[in-house]
């Protein structure tokens, strides 16, 4: 399902951002 992939992409992007800030 495309929406699931989109959610996964957003979550992984947020995790990356979080690790960059911390």
Secondary structure as GFF3:
##gff-version 3
##sequence-region A 1 22
A	DSSP	alpha_helix	2	21	.	.	.	ID=ss1
###
